[in-house]
Amino acid sequence: MKRVVDVFKNRGRELVWTYVIDLRNDEEFHPGQADFEVEALRLSQLDKRGAVSELSARVRLNN
C-alpha cells in the first residue's frame, strides 16, 4: 500500500519534503494513516530534514 506523505515544519506549516511511502499490506499488518506519518518522520530524521520535535507529517487525502 502506497501513500504520499508531506512533512512540514511545525512553525508556519512550511512544506519541507514529500515522501511516497510504501508499507506492505499483508495478513498480519494493515497500515493506517498514522503508520505512514510515523515512517515519513523517521525518514526525515535519516535525511536530516530537521529535528523530530520541529516536524509534523500528513498523509495526502487526494492522491
All heavy atoms as TSV, in Angstrom:
chain	resi	resn	atom	element	x	y	z
A	1	MET	N	N	0.842	-1.163	0.000
A	1	MET	CA	C	0.000	0.000	0.000
A	1	MET	C	C	0.896	1.238	0.000
A	1	MET	O	O	1.808	1.353	0.801
A	1	MET	CB	C	-0.887	-0.031	1.246
A	1	MET	CG	C	-1.820	1.126	1.367
A	1	MET	SD	S	-2.859	1.087	2.852
A	1	MET	CE	C	-3.821	-0.364	2.544
A	2	LYS	N	N	0.623	2.146	-0.917
A	2	LYS	CA	C	1.418	3.373	-1.033
A	2	LYS	C	C	0.570	4.585	-0.654
A	2	LYS	O	O	-0.626	4.620	-0.923
A	2	LYS	CB	C	1.903	3.570	-2.466
A	2	LYS	CG	C	2.985	2.641	-2.892
A	2	LYS	CD	C	3.447	2.996	-4.282
A	2	LYS	CE	C	4.458	1.991	-4.758
A	2	LYS	NZ	N	4.914	2.295	-6.117
A	3	ARG	N	N	1.243	5.559	-0.049
A	3	ARG	CA	C	0.619	6.834	0.278
A	3	ARG	C	C	1.644	7.944	0.091
A	3	ARG	O	O	2.835	7.749	0.315
A	3	ARG	CB	C	0.136	6.876	1.731
A	3	ARG	CG	C	-0.970	5.915	2.062
A	3	ARG	CD	C	-2.303	6.426	1.505
A	3	ARG	NE	N	-3.392	5.575	1.916
A	3	ARG	CZ	C	-3.912	4.609	1.176
A	3	ARG	NH1	N	-3.429	4.360	-0.006
A	3	ARG	NH2	N	-4.924	3.895	1.608
A	4	VAL	N	N	1.170	9.121	-0.315
A	4	VAL	CA	C	2.006	10.315	-0.402
A	4	VAL	C	C	1.880	11.036	0.929
A	4	VAL	O	O	0.765	11.285	1.403
A	4	VAL	CB	C	1.558	11.218	-1.564
A	4	VAL	CG1	C	2.375	12.504	-1.597
A	4	VAL	CG2	C	1.667	10.478	-2.889
A	5	VAL	N	N	3.043	11.352	1.540
A	5	VAL	CA	C	3.061	11.992	2.852
A	5	VAL	C	C	3.906	13.255	2.773
A	5	VAL	O	O	5.053	13.217	2.330
A	5	VAL	CB	C	3.642	11.042	3.927
A	5	VAL	CG1	C	3.568	11.687	5.302
A	5	VAL	CG2	C	2.925	9.701	3.923
A	6	ASP	N	N	3.318	14.364	3.193
A	6	ASP	CA	C	4.032	15.640	3.243
A	6	ASP	C	C	4.558	15.859	4.656
A	6	ASP	O	O	3.860	15.583	5.631
A	6	ASP	CB	C	3.108	16.805	2.875
A	6	ASP	CG	C	2.670	16.756	1.421
A	6	ASP	OD1	O	3.508	16.427	0.561
A	6	ASP	OD2	O	1.500	17.055	1.156
A	7	VAL	N	N	5.790	16.350	4.745
A	7	VAL	CA	C	6.400	16.680	6.034
A	7	VAL	C	C	6.522	18.192	6.111
A	7	VAL	O	O	7.019	18.831	5.176
A	7	VAL	CB	C	7.783	16.006	6.182
A	7	VAL	CG1	C	8.438	16.407	7.490
A	7	VAL	CG2	C	7.647	14.492	6.088
A	8	PHE	N	N	6.045	18.758	7.222
A	8	PHE	CA	C	6.005	20.201	7.416
A	8	PHE	C	C	6.800	20.599	8.647
A	8	PHE	O	O	6.931	19.817	9.586
A	8	PHE	CB	C	4.561	20.672	7.658
A	8	PHE	CG	C	3.623	20.393	6.536
A	8	PHE	CD1	C	2.879	19.225	6.511
A	8	PHE	CD2	C	3.465	21.304	5.508
A	8	PHE	CE1	C	1.994	18.965	5.480
A	8	PHE	CE2	C	2.578	21.054	4.474
A	8	PHE	CZ	C	1.843	19.878	4.461
A	9	LYS	N	N	7.282	21.850	8.635
A	9	LYS	CA	C	7.812	22.449	9.861
A	9	LYS	C	C	6.607	22.861	10.690
A	9	LYS	O	O	5.628	23.379	10.153
A	9	LYS	CB	C	8.682	23.664	9.561
A	9	LYS	CG	C	10.002	23.286	8.977
A	9	LYS	CD	C	10.957	24.441	9.032
A	9	LYS	CE	C	12.267	23.959	8.444
A	9	LYS	NZ	N	13.416	24.492	9.078
A	10	ASN	N	N	6.663	22.630	11.984
A	10	ASN	CA	C	5.537	22.985	12.849
A	10	ASN	C	C	5.267	24.481	12.858
A	10	ASN	O	O	4.114	24.900	12.922
A	10	ASN	CB	C	5.784	22.483	14.271
A	10	ASN	CG	C	5.666	20.995	14.366
A	10	ASN	OD1	O	5.006	20.345	13.555
A	10	ASN	ND2	N	6.308	20.421	15.357
A	11	ARG	N	N	6.302	25.271	12.797
A	11	ARG	CA	C	6.132	26.729	12.745
A	11	ARG	C	C	5.832	27.152	11.315
A	11	ARG	O	O	6.609	26.894	10.405
A	11	ARG	CB	C	7.408	27.425	13.191
A	11	ARG	CG	C	7.562	27.433	14.663
A	11	ARG	CD	C	8.618	28.432	14.992
A	11	ARG	NE	N	8.376	28.969	16.301
A	11	ARG	CZ	C	9.311	29.417	17.085
A	11	ARG	NH1	N	10.562	29.416	16.681
A	11	ARG	NH2	N	9.017	29.890	18.263
A	12	GLY	N	N	4.726	27.798	11.098
A	12	GLY	CA	C	4.394	28.324	9.785
A	12	GLY	C	C	3.912	27.303	8.786
A	12	GLY	O	O	3.550	27.662	7.678
A	13	ARG	N	N	3.926	26.037	9.154
A	13	ARG	CA	C	3.470	24.957	8.268
A	13	ARG	C	C	4.172	24.957	6.904
A	13	ARG	O	O	3.586	24.627	5.873
A	13	ARG	CB	C	1.952	25.014	8.092
A	13	ARG	CG	C	1.166	24.848	9.357
A	13	ARG	CD	C	1.220	23.481	9.942
A	13	ARG	NE	N	0.638	22.510	9.049
A	13	ARG	CZ	C	0.789	21.209	9.190
A	13	ARG	NH1	N	1.484	20.733	10.189
A	13	ARG	NH2	N	0.264	20.371	8.358
A	14	GLU	N	N	5.445	25.294	6.889
A	14	GLU	CA	C	6.254	25.280	5.672
A	14	GLU	C	C	6.497	23.835	5.243
A	14	GLU	O	O	6.909	22.997	6.040
A	14	GLU	CB	C	7.581	25.973	5.954
A	14	GLU	CG	C	8.569	25.911	4.812
A	14	GLU	CD	C	9.918	26.495	5.205
A	14	GLU	OE1	O	10.008	27.229	6.205
A	14	GLU	OE2	O	10.880	26.190	4.503
A	15	LEU	N	N	6.240	23.541	3.967
A	15	LEU	CA	C	6.483	22.210	3.430
A	15	LEU	C	C	7.981	21.966	3.358
A	15	LEU	O	O	8.723	22.757	2.778
A	15	LEU	CB	C	5.861	22.065	2.047
A	15	LEU	CG	C	6.048	20.705	1.371
A	15	LEU	CD1	C	5.352	19.605	2.160
A	15	LEU	CD2	C	5.523	20.766	-0.050
A	16	VAL	N	N	8.444	20.895	3.961
A	16	VAL	CA	C	9.863	20.557	3.980
A	16	VAL	C	C	10.182	19.540	2.894
A	16	VAL	O	O	11.140	19.693	2.142
A	16	VAL	CB	C	10.268	19.979	5.362
A	16	VAL	CG1	C	11.711	19.514	5.371
A	16	VAL	CG2	C	10.030	21.000	6.454
A	17	TRP	N	N	9.355	18.492	2.799
A	17	TRP	CA	C	9.659	17.403	1.895
A	17	TRP	C	C	8.415	16.560	1.692
A	17	TRP	O	O	7.522	16.553	2.528
A	17	TRP	CB	C	10.770	16.547	2.498
A	17	TRP	CG	C	11.486	15.678	1.524
A	17	TRP	CD1	C	11.404	14.321	1.429
A	17	TRP	CD2	C	12.404	16.063	0.516
A	17	TRP	NE1	N	12.208	13.856	0.424
A	17	TRP	CE2	C	12.843	14.914	-0.156
A	17	TRP	CE3	C	12.905	17.294	0.101
A	17	TRP	CZ2	C	13.744	14.946	-1.211
A	17	TRP	CZ3	C	13.816	17.321	-0.947
A	17	TRP	CH2	C	14.223	16.155	-1.587
A	18	THR	N	N	8.378	15.822	0.600
A	18	THR	CA	C	7.288	14.895	0.328
A	18	THR	C	C	7.879	13.512	0.085
A	18	THR	O	O	8.865	13.380	-0.642
A	18	THR	CB	C	6.478	15.348	-0.902
A	18	THR	OG1	O	5.927	16.641	-0.629
A	18	THR	CG2	C	5.353	14.382	-1.206
A	19	TYR	N	N	7.274	12.522	0.706
A	19	TYR	CA	C	7.698	11.135	0.538
A	19	TYR	C	C	6.555	10.322	-0.057
A	19	TYR	O	O	5.389	10.584	0.227
A	19	TYR	CB	C	8.055	10.489	1.882
A	19	TYR	CG	C	9.306	11.017	2.519
A	19	TYR	CD1	C	9.241	11.965	3.529
A	19	TYR	CD2	C	10.558	10.558	2.126
A	19	TYR	CE1	C	10.389	12.451	4.127
A	19	TYR	CE2	C	11.703	11.040	2.716
A	19	TYR	CZ	C	11.618	11.984	3.720
A	19	TYR	OH	O	12.752	12.469	4.310
A	20	VAL	N	N	6.907	9.338	-0.864
A	20	VAL	CA	C	5.970	8.302	-1.268
A	20	VAL	C	C	6.356	7.084	-0.438
A	20	VAL	O	O	7.438	6.525	-0.612
A	20	VAL	CB	C	6.051	7.993	-2.775
A	20	VAL	CG1	C	5.106	6.851	-3.128
A	20	VAL	CG2	C	5.732	9.233	-3.589
A	21	ILE	N	N	5.490	6.728	0.493
A	21	ILE	CA	C	5.764	5.651	1.435
A	21	ILE	C	C	5.026	4.399	0.966
A	21	ILE	O	O	3.831	4.448	0.678
A	21	ILE	CB	C	5.287	6.017	2.861
A	21	ILE	CG1	C	5.863	7.346	3.311
A	21	ILE	CG2	C	5.583	4.887	3.839
A	21	ILE	CD1	C	7.323	7.351	3.623
A	22	ASP	N	N	5.744	3.290	0.905
A	22	ASP	CA	C	5.152	2.007	0.539
A	22	ASP	C	C	5.307	1.071	1.730
A	22	ASP	O	O	6.417	0.649	2.050
A	22	ASP	CB	C	5.862	1.441	-0.690
A	22	ASP	CG	C	5.196	0.191	-1.237
A	22	ASP	OD1	O	4.156	-0.231	-0.685
A	22	ASP	OD2	O	5.712	-0.357	-2.222
A	23	LEU	N	N	4.193	0.793	2.406
A	23	LEU	CA	C	4.192	-0.141	3.523
A	23	LEU	C	C	3.464	-1.404	3.087
A	23	LEU	O	O	2.386	-1.331	2.503
A	23	LEU	CB	C	3.504	0.457	4.752
A	23	LEU	CG	C	4.168	1.677	5.361
A	23	LEU	CD1	C	3.327	2.191	6.532
A	23	LEU	CD2	C	5.570	1.361	5.834
A	24	ARG	N	N	4.065	-2.518	3.383
A	24	ARG	CA	C	3.467	-3.794	2.990
A	24	ARG	C	C	2.135	-3.997	3.694
A	24	ARG	O	O	1.989	-3.745	4.878
A	24	ARG	CB	C	4.392	-4.939	3.368
A	24	ARG	CG	C	4.746	-5.778	2.207
A	24	ARG	CD	C	5.786	-6.754	2.546
A	24	ARG	NE	N	5.327	-7.694	3.563
A	24	ARG	CZ	C	5.979	-8.777	3.862
A	24	ARG	NH1	N	7.104	-9.050	3.248
A	24	ARG	NH2	N	5.545	-9.600	4.784
A	25	ASN	N	N	1.184	-4.477	2.944
A	25	ASN	CA	C	-0.135	-4.789	3.489
A	25	ASN	C	C	-0.333	-6.289	3.321
A	25	ASN	O	O	-0.553	-6.769	2.230
A	25	ASN	CB	C	-1.206	-3.999	2.742
A	25	ASN	CG	C	-2.575	-4.180	3.334
A	25	ASN	OD1	O	-2.721	-4.736	4.406
A	25	ASN	ND2	N	-3.584	-3.728	2.622
A	26	ASP	N	N	-0.198	-7.009	4.413
A	26	ASP	CA	C	-0.408	-8.450	4.347
A	26	ASP	C	C	-1.384	-8.868	5.441
A	26	ASP	O	O	-2.006	-8.035	6.085
A	26	ASP	CB	C	0.916	-9.213	4.449
A	26	ASP	CG	C	1.701	-8.883	5.700
A	26	ASP	OD1	O	1.100	-8.532	6.726
A	26	ASP	OD2	O	2.938	-8.980	5.652
A	27	GLU	N	N	-1.522	-10.145	5.649
A	27	GLU	CA	C	-2.491	-10.644	6.629
A	27	GLU	C	C	-2.186	-10.190	8.050
A	27	GLU	O	O	-3.092	-10.058	8.863
A	27	GLU	CB	C	-2.540	-12.166	6.574
A	27	GLU	CG	C	-3.130	-12.696	5.285
A	27	GLU	CD	C	-3.164	-14.205	5.245
A	27	GLU	OE1	O	-3.093	-14.848	6.317
A	27	GLU	OE2	O	-3.258	-14.746	4.144
A	28	GLU	N	N	-0.916	-9.945	8.353
A	28	GLU	CA	C	-0.523	-9.605	9.719
A	28	GLU	C	C	-0.440	-8.101	9.974
A	28	GLU	O	O	-0.498	-7.667	11.113
A	28	GLU	CB	C	0.830	-10.240	10.040
A	28	GLU	CG	C	0.788	-11.745	10.000
A	28	GLU	CD	C	2.161	-12.360	10.197
A	28	GLU	OE1	O	3.050	-11.672	10.716
A	28	GLU	OE2	O	2.322	-13.518	9.822
A	29	PHE	N	N	-0.279	-7.306	8.935
A	29	PHE	CA	C	-0.065	-5.869	9.115
A	29	PHE	C	C	-0.951	-5.089	8.156
A	29	PHE	O	O	-0.851	-5.230	6.944
A	29	PHE	CB	C	1.406	-5.523	8.874
A	29	PHE	CG	C	1.712	-4.063	9.022
A	29	PHE	CD1	C	1.562	-3.427	10.243
A	29	PHE	CD2	C	2.152	-3.317	7.944
A	29	PHE	CE1	C	1.843	-2.075	10.387
A	29	PHE	CE2	C	2.443	-1.973	8.078
A	29	PHE	CZ	C	2.291	-1.355	9.301
A	30	HIS	N	N	-1.830	-4.280	8.703
A	30	HIS	CA	C	-2.710	-3.426	7.912
A	30	HIS	C	C	-2.409	-1.980	8.291
A	30	HIS	O	O	-2.915	-1.483	9.292
A	30	HIS	CB	C	-4.175	-3.767	8.190
A	30	HIS	CG	C	-4.526	-5.174	7.848
A	30	HIS	ND1	N	-4.710	-5.596	6.552
A	30	HIS	CD2	C	-4.677	-6.265	8.627
A	30	HIS	CE1	C	-4.987	-6.883	6.550
A	30	HIS	NE2	N	-4.965	-7.315	7.798
A	31	PRO	N	N	-1.537	-1.301	7.518
A	31	PRO	CA	C	-1.103	0.049	7.896
A	31	PRO	C	C	-2.247	1.053	7.868
A	31	PRO	O	O	-3.110	1.024	6.990
A	31	PRO	CB	C	-0.047	0.401	6.862
A	31	PRO	CG	C	-0.348	-0.469	5.690
A	31	PRO	CD	C	-0.966	-1.714	6.240
A	32	GLY	N	N	-2.229	1.934	8.852
A	32	GLY	CA	C	-3.181	3.034	8.911
A	32	GLY	C	C	-2.473	4.335	8.605
A	32	GLY	O	O	-1.256	4.379	8.383
A	33	GLN	N	N	-3.209	5.420	8.595
A	33	GLN	CA	C	-2.656	6.740	8.286
A	33	GLN	C	C	-1.488	7.078	9.199
A	33	GLN	O	O	-0.461	7.576	8.737
A	33	GLN	CB	C	-3.757	7.791	8.415
A	33	GLN	CG	C	-3.278	9.193	8.117
A	33	GLN	CD	C	-4.417	10.193	8.130
A	33	GLN	OE1	O	-5.562	9.855	7.900
A	33	GLN	NE2	N	-4.090	11.437	8.392
A	34	ALA	N	N	-1.611	6.805	10.484
A	34	ALA	CA	C	-0.543	7.137	11.440
A	34	ALA	C	C	0.745	6.370	11.136
A	34	ALA	O	O	1.837	6.908	11.312
A	34	ALA	CB	C	-1.004	6.842	12.868
A	35	ASP	N	N	0.635	5.146	10.637
A	35	ASP	CA	C	1.834	4.367	10.296
A	35	ASP	C	C	2.636	5.048	9.189
A	35	ASP	O	O	3.866	5.081	9.226
A	35	ASP	CB	C	1.450	2.945	9.857
A	35	ASP	CG	C	0.784	2.158	10.965
A	35	ASP	OD1	O	1.316	2.156	12.094
A	35	ASP	OD2	O	-0.270	1.551	10.699
A	36	PHE	N	N	1.947	5.585	8.205
A	36	PHE	CA	C	2.621	6.287	7.106
A	36	PHE	C	C	3.269	7.584	7.601
A	36	PHE	O	O	4.378	7.924	7.195
A	36	PHE	CB	C	1.636	6.582	5.974
A	36	PHE	CG	C	1.207	5.358	5.226
A	36	PHE	CD1	C	0.028	4.719	5.538
A	36	PHE	CD2	C	1.999	4.831	4.219
A	36	PHE	CE1	C	-0.367	3.575	4.858
A	36	PHE	CE2	C	1.622	3.695	3.521
A	36	PHE	CZ	C	0.429	3.062	3.850
A	37	GLU	N	N	2.579	8.290	8.481
A	37	GLU	CA	C	3.114	9.548	9.003
A	37	GLU	C	C	4.339	9.303	9.881
A	37	GLU	O	O	5.335	10.032	9.774
A	37	GLU	CB	C	2.018	10.294	9.760
A	37	GLU	CG	C	0.933	10.778	8.816
A	37	GLU	CD	C	-0.307	11.313	9.498
A	37	GLU	OE1	O	-0.422	11.201	10.740
A	37	GLU	OE2	O	-1.182	11.849	8.782
A	38	VAL	N	N	4.309	8.263	10.689
A	38	VAL	CA	C	5.467	7.914	11.531
A	38	VAL	C	C	6.659	7.534	10.660
A	38	VAL	O	O	7.796	7.942	10.910
A	38	VAL	CB	C	5.103	6.772	12.511
A	38	VAL	CG1	C	6.335	6.183	13.162
A	38	VAL	CG2	C	4.134	7.279	13.561
A	39	GLU	N	N	6.418	6.782	9.609
A	39	GLU	CA	C	7.502	6.388	8.710
A	39	GLU	C	C	8.102	7.600	8.006
A	39	GLU	O	O	9.319	7.700	7.838
A	39	GLU	CB	C	6.999	5.364	7.689
A	39	GLU	CG	C	8.036	4.898	6.700
A	39	GLU	CD	C	9.211	4.133	7.303
A	39	GLU	OE1	O	9.212	3.822	8.516
A	39	GLU	OE2	O	10.145	3.833	6.535
A	40	ALA	N	N	7.273	8.556	7.600
A	40	ALA	CA	C	7.780	9.774	6.961
A	40	ALA	C	C	8.654	10.568	7.928
A	40	ALA	O	O	9.708	11.080	7.533
A	40	ALA	CB	C	6.627	10.633	6.454
A	41	LEU	N	N	8.256	10.650	9.181
A	41	LEU	CA	C	9.075	11.358	10.172
A	41	LEU	C	C	10.387	10.618	10.428
A	41	LEU	O	O	11.440	11.240	10.596
A	41	LEU	CB	C	8.296	11.551	11.472
A	41	LEU	CG	C	7.141	12.544	11.385
A	41	LEU	CD1	C	6.339	12.535	12.671
A	41	LEU	CD2	C	7.640	13.937	11.060
A	42	ARG	N	N	10.331	9.295	10.426
A	42	ARG	CA	C	11.561	8.500	10.601
A	42	ARG	C	C	12.526	8.756	9.436
A	42	ARG	O	O	13.720	8.994	9.640
A	42	ARG	CB	C	11.225	7.008	10.688
A	42	ARG	CG	C	12.424	6.127	11.010
A	42	ARG	CD	C	12.052	4.655	10.928
A	42	ARG	NE	N	11.903	4.213	9.547
A	42	ARG	CZ	C	12.927	3.931	8.731
A	42	ARG	NH1	N	14.176	4.067	9.152
A	42	ARG	NH2	N	12.708	3.532	7.498
A	43	LEU	N	N	12.002	8.764	8.225
A	43	LEU	CA	C	12.834	9.031	7.052
A	43	LEU	C	C	13.379	10.455	7.072
A	43	LEU	O	O	14.516	10.701	6.656
A	43	LEU	CB	C	12.040	8.786	5.766
A	43	LEU	CG	C	11.678	7.334	5.491
A	43	LEU	CD1	C	10.731	7.239	4.294
A	43	LEU	CD2	C	12.921	6.489	5.267
A	44	SER	N	N	12.592	11.391	7.574
A	44	SER	CA	C	13.047	12.781	7.689
A	44	SER	C	C	14.268	12.886	8.586
A	44	SER	O	O	15.173	13.674	8.332
A	44	SER	CB	C	11.934	13.667	8.260
A	44	SER	OG	O	10.864	13.741	7.369
A	45	GLN	N	N	14.286	12.076	9.636
A	45	GLN	CA	C	15.437	12.066	10.540
A	45	GLN	C	C	16.664	11.492	9.843
A	45	GLN	O	O	17.761	12.030	9.970
A	45	GLN	CB	C	15.119	11.262	11.800
A	45	GLN	CG	C	14.043	11.884	12.655
A	45	GLN	CD	C	14.366	13.321	13.003
A	45	GLN	OE1	O	15.295	13.572	13.755
A	45	GLN	NE2	N	13.622	14.254	12.446
A	46	LEU	N	N	16.474	10.421	9.096
A	46	LEU	CA	C	17.593	9.829	8.360
A	46	LEU	C	C	18.148	10.783	7.304
A	46	LEU	O	O	19.349	10.819	7.058
A	46	LEU	CB	C	17.155	8.523	7.686
A	46	LEU	CG	C	16.815	7.363	8.614
A	46	LEU	CD1	C	16.297	6.189	7.808
A	46	LEU	CD2	C	18.029	6.952	9.437
A	47	ASP	N	N	17.251	11.551	6.691
A	47	ASP	CA	C	17.644	12.504	5.649
A	47	ASP	C	C	18.066	13.856	6.207
A	47	ASP	O	O	18.345	14.782	5.443
A	47	ASP	CB	C	16.490	12.717	4.661
A	47	ASP	CG	C	16.181	11.474	3.846
A	47	ASP	OD1	O	17.061	10.591	3.735
A	47	ASP	OD2	O	15.056	11.385	3.319
A	48	LYS	N	N	18.058	13.984	7.550
A	48	LYS	CA	C	18.463	15.211	8.237
A	48	LYS	C	C	17.663	16.432	7.763
A	48	LYS	O	O	18.205	17.487	7.458
A	48	LYS	CB	C	19.955	15.451	8.083
A	48	LYS	CG	C	20.797	14.330	8.673
A	48	LYS	CD	C	22.257	14.623	8.538
A	48	LYS	CE	C	23.185	13.540	8.910
A	48	LYS	NZ	N	23.063	12.641	9.888
A	49	ARG	N	N	16.342	16.283	7.739
A	49	ARG	CA	C	15.439	17.367	7.319
A	49	ARG	C	C	15.096	18.309	8.453
A	49	ARG	O	O	14.531	19.365	8.223
A	49	ARG	CB	C	14.147	16.793	6.738
A	49	ARG	CG	C	14.362	15.886	5.574
A	49	ARG	CD	C	14.539	16.675	4.314
A	49	ARG	NE	N	14.832	15.757	3.223
A	49	ARG	CZ	C	15.517	16.075	2.164
A	49	ARG	NH1	N	15.983	17.293	2.018
A	49	ARG	NH2	N	15.749	15.201	1.233
A	50	GLY	N	N	15.366	17.913	9.697
A	50	GLY	CA	C	15.057	18.738	10.858
A	50	GLY	C	C	14.820	17.860	12.065
A	50	GLY	O	O	14.692	16.644	11.961
A	51	ALA	N	N	14.758	18.505	13.219
A	51	ALA	CA	C	14.520	17.768	14.466
A	51	ALA	C	C	13.074	17.263	14.484
A	51	ALA	O	O	12.158	17.958	14.032
A	51	ALA	CB	C	14.776	18.666	15.663
A	52	VAL	N	N	12.894	16.074	14.999
A	52	VAL	CA	C	11.556	15.478	15.032
A	52	VAL	C	C	10.576	16.351	15.811
A	52	VAL	O	O	9.384	16.395	15.492
A	52	VAL	CB	C	11.606	14.034	15.569
A	52	VAL	CG1	C	11.867	14.003	17.060
A	52	VAL	CG2	C	10.332	13.298	15.243
A	53	SER	N	N	11.066	17.083	16.796
A	53	SER	CA	C	10.197	17.970	17.578
A	53	SER	C	C	9.736	19.184	16.765
A	53	SER	O	O	8.790	19.858	17.158
A	53	SER	CB	C	10.906	18.427	18.847
A	53	SER	OG	O	12.052	19.180	18.515
A	54	GLU	N	N	10.388	19.452	15.643
A	54	GLU	CA	C	10.050	20.602	14.804
A	54	GLU	C	C	9.243	20.232	13.570
A	54	GLU	O	O	8.882	21.104	12.782
A	54	GLU	CB	C	11.327	21.306	14.346
A	54	GLU	CG	C	12.157	21.861	15.474
A	54	GLU	CD	C	13.492	22.409	14.999
A	54	GLU	OE1	O	13.824	22.253	13.796
A	54	GLU	OE2	O	14.192	22.999	15.819
A	55	LEU	N	N	8.966	18.942	13.379
A	55	LEU	CA	C	8.322	18.480	12.161
A	55	LEU	C	C	7.003	17.770	12.453
A	55	LEU	O	O	6.812	17.208	13.535
A	55	LEU	CB	C	9.232	17.514	11.403
A	55	LEU	CG	C	10.595	18.036	10.966
A	55	LEU	CD1	C	11.418	16.919	10.353
A	55	LEU	CD2	C	10.433	19.185	9.980
A	56	SER	N	N	6.127	17.799	11.469
A	56	SER	CA	C	4.895	17.012	11.517
A	56	SER	C	C	4.660	16.443	10.130
A	56	SER	O	O	5.181	16.955	9.132
A	56	SER	CB	C	3.717	17.863	11.971
A	56	SER	OG	O	3.497	18.923	11.092
A	57	ALA	N	N	3.877	15.393	10.051
A	57	ALA	CA	C	3.622	14.727	8.771
A	57	ALA	C	C	2.127	14.527	8.578
A	57	ALA	O	O	1.393	14.302	9.540
A	57	ALA	CB	C	4.349	13.392	8.716
A	58	ARG	N	N	1.709	14.616	7.330
A	58	ARG	CA	C	0.301	14.413	6.984
A	58	ARG	C	C	0.201	13.602	5.699
A	58	ARG	O	O	0.835	13.941	4.692
A	58	ARG	CB	C	-0.407	15.745	6.728
A	58	ARG	CG	C	-0.639	16.562	7.942
A	58	ARG	CD	C	-1.789	16.001	8.675
A	58	ARG	NE	N	-2.072	16.855	9.826
A	58	ARG	CZ	C	-3.121	16.714	10.552
A	58	ARG	NH1	N	-4.001	15.797	10.278
A	58	ARG	NH2	N	-3.310	17.492	11.588
A	59	VAL	N	N	-0.617	12.570	5.728
A	59	VAL	CA	C	-0.918	11.807	4.516
A	59	VAL	C	C	-1.810	12.661	3.645
A	59	VAL	O	O	-2.768	13.281	4.125
A	59	VAL	CB	C	-1.624	10.476	4.872
A	59	VAL	CG1	C	-2.120	9.773	3.623
A	59	VAL	CG2	C	-0.687	9.569	5.653
A	60	ARG	N	N	-1.506	12.703	2.366
A	60	ARG	CA	C	-2.380	13.418	1.419
A	60	ARG	C	C	-3.647	12.594	1.215
A	60	ARG	O	O	-3.587	11.416	0.900
A	60	ARG	CB	C	-1.706	13.602	0.068
A	60	ARG	CG	C	-0.676	14.670	0.067
A	60	ARG	CD	C	-0.274	14.983	-1.347
A	60	ARG	NE	N	0.928	15.790	-1.358
A	60	ARG	CZ	C	1.621	16.066	-2.427
A	60	ARG	NH1	N	1.216	15.593	-3.615
A	60	ARG	NH2	N	2.696	16.801	-2.357
A	61	LEU	N	N	-4.771	13.225	1.372
A	61	LEU	CA	C	-6.029	12.515	1.218
A	61	LEU	C	C	-6.423	12.368	-0.238
A	61	LEU	O	O	-7.077	11.415	-0.626
A	61	LEU	CB	C	-7.140	13.216	2.001
A	61	LEU	CG	C	-6.906	13.274	3.504
A	61	LEU	CD1	C	-8.034	14.027	4.182
A	61	LEU	CD2	C	-6.770	11.872	4.077
A	62	ASN	N	N	-6.032	13.311	-1.068
A	62	ASN	CA	C	-6.346	13.263	-2.507
A	62	ASN	C	C	-5.080	13.001	-3.286
A	62	ASN	O	O	-4.382	13.903	-3.679
A	62	ASN	CB	C	-6.973	14.581	-2.967
A	62	ASN	CG	C	-8.261	14.868	-2.248
A	62	ASN	OD1	O	-9.012	13.951	-1.981
A	62	ASN	ND2	N	-8.503	16.106	-1.922
A	63	ASN	N	N	-4.765	11.724	-3.498
A	63	ASN	CA	C	-3.525	11.369	-4.207
A	63	ASN	C	C	-3.703	11.599	-5.656
A	63	ASN	O	O	-4.088	11.085	-6.478
A	63	ASN	CB	C	-3.111	9.932	-3.892
A	63	ASN	CG	C	-2.670	9.823	-2.446
A	63	ASN	OD1	O	-2.251	10.794	-1.850
A	63	ASN	ND2	N	-2.772	8.646	-1.919
